[in-house]
């Protein structure tokens, strides 16, 4: 089951943090079709946020077709996103890179900005938006 972590200093709306964390769990295969999301009450107890915020997030996920609410049973995952398992070798390489960035004195926000800039370059470069082409480029290219 996914555990939500709310960062009140992030500037990102709380309900969007829940949506984004759910999407990330779906992309990493941590949540799969049929899995049950925590109840609003469980999320409220774990995060001390308003129940309406949780329900708003779940409604947004439902609107996106990612989950479905089943009256009296809970909210369940309908479909997954992406195909990168949490134990992907790329995750290990990225983790090593992040550790090197941290060891070199970069702050979290610096690393996030650098990573976002590189993502933007890689996914907009020469019209490259095809994930399979990008995956081939990453596996054949240099590793940071």
C-alpha positions in Angstrom: 0.0 0.0 0.0 1.2 3.5 -0.8 2.0 5.9 2.1 1.6 9.6 1.3 4.2 12.1 2.4 3.0 15.7 2.5 5.5 18.5 2.3 3.8 21.6 3.5 6.7 23.8 2.4 6.7 22.6 -1.2 4.2 25.2 -2.5 2.4 22.3 -4.2 -1.3 21.9 -3.2 -1.7 19.0 -0.8 -4.2 17.2 -3.0 -1.8 17.5 -6.0 0.9 15.9 -3.9 -1.3 12.9 -3.3 -2.2 12.8 -7.0 1.5 13.0 -8.0 2.6 10.4 -5.5 0.0 8.0 -6.7 1.0 8.6 -10.3 4.6 8.0 -9.3 3.7 4.7 -7.5 1.8 3.7 -10.7 4.8 4.5 -12.9 7.2 2.5 -10.7 4.9 -0.5 -10.4 4.4 0.0 -6.7 0.7 0.1 -7.3 -1.0 -2.1 -9.9 -4.5 -2.6 -11.2 -6.7 -4.0 -8.5 -4.7 -2.6 -5.6 -6.7 -0.6 -3.0 -5.7 2.9 -2.1 -5.7 3.8 1.6 -9.0 5.1 2.8 -9.4 8.8 3.4 -9.5 8.1 7.1 -6.2 6.2 6.9 -4.6 9.1 5.0 -5.9 11.7 7.4 -4.6 9.7 10.4 -1.1 9.4 8.8 -0.8 12.9 7.4 -3.1 15.1 9.6 -4.7 16.7 6.5 -8.4 17.5 5.9 -10.5 14.5 4.6 -11.9 16.7 1.8 -8.4 17.1 0.5 -7.9 13.4 0.2 -11.3 13.0 -1.5 -10.4 15.8 -3.9 -7.2 14.0 -4.8 -9.0 10.7 -5.3 -11.7 12.4 -7.5 -8.9 13.8 -9.6 -7.3 10.4 -10.0 -10.7 9.0 -10.9 -11.3 11.7 -13.4 -8.0 10.7 -15.0 -9.2 7.1 -15.2 -6.5 5.8 -12.9 -8.7 4.7 -10.1 -12.3 3.8 -9.4 -14.4 4.3 -6.2 -16.5 1.3 -5.3 -19.2 2.3 -2.8 -18.6 0.6 0.5 -15.4 -1.0 -0.6 -12.9 1.7 -1.2 -10.9 3.2 -4.1 -9.0 0.8 -6.4 -6.4 1.2 -9.1 -7.8 0.8 -12.6 -4.6 1.0 -14.7 -0.9 1.5 -14.4 1.3 4.1 -15.8 4.7 3.6 -17.4 6.7 0.4 -17.3 9.7 1.2 -15.1 9.9 -1.1 -12.1 11.1 0.3 -8.8 14.1 -2.1 -9.0 15.2 -0.9 -12.4 19.0 -0.7 -13.0 18.3 2.9 -14.1 17.0 3.7 -10.6 20.3 2.4 -9.1 22.3 4.5 -11.5 20.2 7.6 -10.7 20.5 6.9 -7.0 24.3 6.8 -7.3 24.3 10.0 -9.4 22.1 11.7 -6.7 24.5 10.5 -4.0 27.4 12.0 -5.9 25.5 15.3 -6.4 24.8 15.5 -2.7 28.4 14.6 -1.8 29.6 17.4 -4.0 27.6 19.9 -1.9 24.5 20.3 -4.0 21.3 21.0 -2.1 18.0 19.1 -2.8 16.6 22.0 -4.8 19.8 22.3 -6.8 19.7 18.6 -7.7 16.0 18.9 -8.6 16.6 21.9 -10.8 19.6 20.2 -12.6 17.6 17.0 -13.1 14.6 19.0 -14.5 16.8 20.9 -16.9 18.4 17.7 -18.2 14.9 16.1 -18.5 13.7 19.1 -20.5 16.7 18.9 -22.8 16.4 15.1 -23.4 12.7 15.0 -24.0 12.4 18.1 -26.2 15.7 17.6 -28.1 15.1 17.1 -31.9 11.5 16.4 -31.3 12.3 13.3 -29.2 9.2 12.3 -27.3 9.2 8.6 -28.1 10.1 6.8 -24.9 11.5 3.8 -26.6 14.0 5.9 -28.6 14.9 7.7 -25.4 15.4 4.5 -23.5 17.8 3.2 -26.2 19.7 6.5 -26.0 20.0 6.3 -22.2 21.2 2.7 -22.2 23.8 3.3 -25.0 24.9 6.8 -23.8 27.2 8.0 -21.1 26.1 7.5 -17.5 26.5 10.6 -15.3 
